[in-house]
Amino acid sequence: MKISARTSIYGVIGYPIEHSLSPMIHNAAIEALGIDAVYVAFHVKPGMLKDAVYGMKAIGVKGFNVTMPFKTEIVSYLDQLDEETAFVEAVNTVVDVDGCLVGYTTDGLGALEVLKSTVGNLAGLNIVVIGAGGAARALVYHLSKIPCDITILNRSVEKARFIVEKLRSNSNAKLSYRSLSEDDQKAVIPKAHIIVNATPVGMTTPGCPISPSLVNSSHIVFDMIYWPPETQLLKEARLRGATIVNGLPMLVYQAAYSFKLWFGIFPPLDVMFRVVEEEFSRYGER
Ligand SMILES: NC(=O)c1ccc[n+]([C@@H]2O[C@H](COP(=O)([O-])OP(=O)(O)OC[C@H]3O[C@@H](n4cnc5c(N)ncnc54)[C@H](OP(=O)(O)O)[C@@H]3O)[C@@H](O)[C@H]2O)c1
C-alpha cells in the first residue's frame, strides 16, 4: 500500500478501538482491488463524538464505520439517514456525499446474508430473534420483507413491541413478540427453525440468553457474537446436535456492505474472510 497526498482516508470510530478487526478487513480488500485509499482506527473518547464527527467532515474523511458505544449517539450529528437506518436508530457506516454525512446500517444485511448462506430460502421458516437492540432491529427489518414467521424475545418487552408495531403494516412476515421469561421461551423456542442471539449475553455477560435445554438437533442457532468464537449458547447448541454459526461471517458481510457503500463495488469476500480467519487462528494460539 503506497500512501500519497491523493490517498483517500476511511476509518472506524469507537471506544475502545484497538481490538477492531475492521482496519485489517478493509485494507486487505482495498489492496486486493488496487484502490488508492487507507482505512484506520480512531480512538474517540466518550464526550468527544461530536468533535470527532465534525472533524471527519472537516478533513474530508470519505467514509467511516461506527462501533460501540457510538452507534446510536452518532445519529444526532449526521445530516441524513437512509430509511432502514432511521427505523433502526443505529448507524454503523457513514458516507460523506459532497460534505453531507449520510448514515447507514449494514448489520441487518450482514446478518441476513449469514442466514441465507446457512439455510438458503428463509420463506416459510419460523425465526426467533433474541434481543431488540440495533442489530436485532436491523435484521428484523430485512426479515420482515420475507414471508416467514418472526418472534422477537426481549428482556424489555416494550422494545420488542415497538419493532413489531413499527413494521407490521408493511411486513410480508408474521411478526410477534414476547418477553424472555421461561414460559415465553417454552412457548416459542421448540417451534423455531432458526434461533438468533442478538444480545451481548455470552460476550460481556456470561451465560446463555435462553434456556439451553430448549435447543435441539433440528435448530439452526446463529449467535451474532464473534468473540469468543463459541459462546455458551453455541456450545450448548452444538452438544445438542444443532447447526451453529457464530458472528464472524456477519462481521465480514457487514464490512463488505459498508465497502460497497463507499467504493461502489462489492469487495472480494474470500480476501476479507482469509484475513479474519488468520487473525482468529493467531488468537487461538495465544
Ligand atoms: N458480528 C457482527 O458483525 C455484529 C454486528 C453488530 C452487533 N453484533 C453483536 O450483536 C449483539 C447486539 O448488539 P446491538 O448493537 O444490537 O446491542 P444493543 O443495541 O445494545 O442491544 C442489546 C440487546 O441485548 C439485550 N440484552 C443486553 N444485556 C442483556 C442481558 N443480560 N440479558 C438479556 N438481554 C440483554 C438488550 O435488552 P434490553 O432491551 O432489555 O436492554 C437489547 O435488546 C452484541 O453482542 C454485538 O456484539 C455483532
The ligand as a Tripos MOL2 file, in Angstrom:
@<TRIPOS>MOLECULE
LIG
   48    52     1     0     0
SMALL
NO_CHARGES

@<TRIPOS>ATOM
      1 N1        -20.9460   -9.9610   14.2390 N.am      1 LIG1
      2 C1        -21.1620   -8.6940   13.9760 C.2       1 LIG1
      3 O1        -20.6870   -8.1360   12.9870 O.2       1 LIG1
      4 C2        -22.0480   -7.8700   14.8990 C.ar      1 LIG1
      5 C3        -22.5710   -6.6410   14.4630 C.ar      1 LIG1
      6 C4        -23.4080   -5.9330   15.3380 C.ar      1 LIG1
      7 C5        -23.6910   -6.4380   16.5920 C.ar      1 LIG1
      8 N2        -23.1430   -7.6300   16.9630 N.ar      1 LIG1
      9 C6        -23.4230   -8.1890   18.2930 C.3       1 LIG1
     10 O2        -24.8300   -8.2570   18.4860 O.3       1 LIG1
     11 C7        -25.1460   -8.0490   19.8590 C.3       1 LIG1
     12 C8        -26.2010   -6.9510   19.9810 C.3       1 LIG1
     13 O3        -25.6680   -5.7290   19.5060 O.3       1 LIG1
     14 P1        -26.5700   -4.4070   19.4440 P.3       1 LIG1
     15 O4        -25.7700   -3.4000   18.7310 O.co2     1 LIG1
     16 O5        -27.9460   -4.7270   18.9730 O.co2     1 LIG1
     17 O6        -26.6450   -4.0230   21.0100 O.3       1 LIG1
     18 P2        -27.7280   -3.1070   21.7360 P.3       1 LIG1
     19 O7        -28.3500   -2.1460   20.7880 O.co2     1 LIG1
     20 O8        -27.0620   -2.6130   22.9620 O.co2     1 LIG1
     21 O9        -28.8860   -4.1460   22.1700 O.3       1 LIG1
     22 C9        -28.6220   -5.1460   23.1000 C.3       1 LIG1
     23 C10       -29.8490   -6.0490   23.2740 C.3       1 LIG1
     24 O10       -29.4490   -7.1080   24.1520 O.3       1 LIG1
     25 C11       -30.3210   -7.1560   25.2720 C.3       1 LIG1
     26 N3        -29.5550   -7.5080   26.4680 N.ar      1 LIG1
     27 C12       -28.4370   -6.8870   26.9320 C.ar      1 LIG1
     28 N4        -28.0000   -7.4950   28.0560 N.ar      1 LIG1
     29 C13       -28.8780   -8.4970   28.3100 C.ar      1 LIG1
     30 C14       -28.9860   -9.4740   29.3410 C.ar      1 LIG1
     31 N5        -28.0740   -9.5510   30.3230 N.pl3     1 LIG1
     32 N6        -29.9940  -10.3550   29.2810 N.ar      1 LIG1
     33 C15       -30.9170  -10.2890   28.2930 C.ar      1 LIG1
     34 N7        -30.8850   -9.3820   27.2870 N.ar      1 LIG1
     35 C16       -29.8710   -8.5000   27.3030 C.ar      1 LIG1
     36 C17       -30.9220   -5.7630   25.3990 C.3       1 LIG1
     37 O11       -32.1480   -5.9070   26.0510 O.3       1 LIG1
     38 P3        -32.9420   -4.6440   26.6770 P.3       1 LIG1
     39 O12       -33.6860   -4.0580   25.5280 O.co2     1 LIG1
     40 O13       -33.8100   -5.2660   27.7030 O.co2     1 LIG1
     41 O14       -31.8910   -3.7300   27.2450 O.co2     1 LIG1
     42 C18       -31.0430   -5.3470   23.9230 C.3       1 LIG1
     43 O15       -32.2210   -5.8730   23.3580 O.3       1 LIG1
     44 C19       -23.8120   -7.7250   20.5500 C.3       1 LIG1
     45 O16       -23.3150   -8.8930   21.1400 O.3       1 LIG1
     46 C20       -22.9090   -7.2890   19.4170 C.3       1 LIG1
     47 O17       -21.5560   -7.5520   19.6840 O.3       1 LIG1
     48 C21       -22.3460   -8.3550   16.1440 C.ar      1 LIG1
@<TRIPOS>BOND
     1     1     2 1
     2     2     3 2
     3     2     4 1
     4     4     5 ar
     5     4    48 ar
     6     5     6 ar
     7     6     7 ar
     8     7     8 ar
     9     8     9 1
    10     8    48 ar
    11     9    10 1
    12     9    46 1
    13    10    11 1
    14    11    12 1
    15    11    44 1
    16    12    13 1
    17    13    14 1
    18    14    15 2
    19    14    16 1
    20    14    17 1
    21    17    18 1
    22    18    19 2
    23    18    20 1
    24    18    21 1
    25    21    22 1
    26    22    23 1
    27    23    24 1
    28    23    42 1
    29    24    25 1
    30    25    26 1
    31    25    36 1
    32    26    27 ar
    33    26    35 ar
    34    27    28 ar
    35    28    29 ar
    36    29    30 ar
    37    29    35 ar
    38    30    31 1
    39    30    32 ar
    40    32    33 ar
    41    33    34 ar
    42    34    35 ar
    43    36    37 1
    44    36    42 1
    45    37    38 1
    46    38    39 2
    47    38    40 1
    48    38    41 1
    49    42    43 1
    50    44    45 1
    51    44    46 1
    52    46    47 1
@<TRIPOS>SUBSTRUCTURE
     1 LIG1         1 GROUP 0 **** ****
